[in-house]
């Protein structure tokens, strides 16, 4: 019974990792950029959820889950703004320049939020205030069910968007070859901006699901969450949507089972040890293909 409960907990946090990893994997797969500021978009989303509930929803009869609407809008705008101001001017620069810029943007957002709201955590009201569901004798929280379901639905919709729509096909073409995509009439700049927008919107959804399980917002909350989501993307195969989801779920389950049955102090070590193991055995990730590049 305890194993089932921990497995569901792992699927819950793994689903959040998966949503965040989707942002990493889309940006890397199309723009070949590791956006280390992506975790800070989650953090901004968490603060947006907290203030939306406090200022708009606390004194009304509306459900707190509606905070997801302004959260998605704010996270999308922040993501697009970061791409336009920080990454677009460096598009033809060496990758190390983009990497350093991404780290700089991450630190800037962390310290900016610390300056505005202080270093202390801010509590968030309970979003899904419903009785738990009984499943084989285990009490499953509504937030667990919602988190897993939303992740599955968004993953399917994202896959359909990439394969069936004009804009999704433009993203795939851009990821294959910038020059060829430009020659066939694809606006590469707009496509890259759309990639950041979609990834940031997913981060907005993930931030609400995260604070529904861990009800607080803090300036540094995005750091470890972002690193684990990036790890999930690498484990599954960075650049692949199914790989990001698979990696997120695996990391979530491993983390939950480690905390429950081994030691909570060792959970992060085992998670990152799994990353090393996967890279040693299959450098391209579980669903990725190993590629050889001529230097």
Buried (B, 14 or more C-beta within 10 A) or exposed (E): EEEEBBBBBBBBBBBBBBBBBBBBBBBBBBBEBBBBBBBBBBBBBBBBBBBBBBEBBEEEEEEBBBBBEBBBEBBBBBBBEBBBEBBEEBBEEEEEEBBEBBEEBBBBBBEEBBEEBEEEBBEBBEBBEEEBEEEEEBEBBBBBBBBBEBBEEBBEEBBEBBEEEEBBBBBBBBBEEBEEBBEEEBEBBEBBBBBBBBBBBBBBBBBBBBBBBBBBBBBBBBBEBBBBBBBBBBBBBBBBBBBBBBBBBBBBBBBBBBBBEEEEEEBBEBBBEBBEEBEEEBEBBBBBEEEEEEE
